[in-house]
Amino acid sequence: MHKSALIDWEKIRADFPILDQQVRDQPLIYFDNAATTQKPRAVIETLRNYYEHDNANVHRGLHELSSRATEAYERSRQRVAEFIGAESEEEIVFTRGTTESINLVAQAWGGKFLRPGNVVLLTEMEHHSNLVPWQLIAEKTGAELRFVPVRDDGTLALEKLSSLLTKEVKMFAFTHISNSLGTINPVTELCARARAIGALTLVDLAQSIGHIPVNVRELGCDLAAFSGHKMAGPTGIGVLYGRREILEAIPPWQGGGEMITSVTLQKTTFKRSPHRFEAGTPDIAGAIGLAAAIDYLERIGRADIFQHDSRLTSYAMERLTEIPSLRLLGPPAPRGALVGFVMAAAHPHDLTTFADQRGLALRGGHHCNQPLMRRFGLPGTTRASFYFYNTLEEIDRMVEILRDAVHFFA
Ligand code: PLP
């Protein structure tokens, strides 16, 4: 028996006050965790405590509260560095989230280094946030975008990689876990292949960081992005990780306070990274809340979280195949903690509304994966995404609701 089977998951669930409520006279079932996760009391209380006792602006003040806020903010940076296996806290830039982190790299790195004829390699399964920023900078610089195709089973067509990963490729940016298919990509292998031809790598960790152990040095990536709110932390805070020499070579992307060493009317000199990338007052409370989320997740352990998530996902996949006319997308296990499916008779939006009327929060639509949906010839899917506070009983109830939907929409 795996150790995760011995953990009292019910007790852990009780750490999330929001889950204890009725929605439309039914107990809430929250299966929209790939969009955002719920927050444990430990994170909520950390935020409250910060605002009740320590709130002040960071870095610029010479008073007690400002010192406390600055120390807590910078301690959070260290905590993030430890959590992802970075070499030092100087490799951690706080941003608003995955989207902003990728935009920073596309605009600032791409703006400096991309030339006509250069290639940015992506995959067909990227979230819009790892596609649109590259389209914007490709248009400005004359660089070209290429894509690793997705096979029918939802995995990347790796046999095509050699012909795609040519010397024109300067950046290979791809997701760790697909937010629609659940596919776990072989990040270490992909990074090694890119490195062999001198391309940089950026990994979108949005769907993996809170769910499986992630160590950026073991993955061998140059850059990585994630959001606090998908790992039990607050919204509004995220991270860009970059190897130190890579970040040092990237110019600032936004100007303002905090990021300068000296300013004259005509010219400014900038701080080193990461502060050079954090213009203006940062999300101080968010960073501190993110560190609290990390403490919380590490008390449970991400290996155990993955085991538990996997048990939920495998069970959901098995039970969903019992429903006639329902088709599952994506590869078999091991996979991310989500299941995307289509029901022949019901549009994903109608099915999601039907579920909501019974207290079940699913997500229906293109999931910011329009090209991927087009690849599968679908307008969208319905997605159930899990986290460690979800239960097998909730999955049974979802299956019951979906069975009712089959009759309702027939
Ligand atoms: N990348 C993936 C794989 C995602 O699933 C998401 C959000 O759903 C994002 C990026 C964007 O994250 P955020 O909206 O927090 O910036």
Residues whose N, C-alpha, C, O or C-beta is under 5 A from the ligand:
A	BS01	PLP	A34 A35 G97 T98 T99 E100 H127 S129 T175 I177 N179 D204 A206 Q207 S227
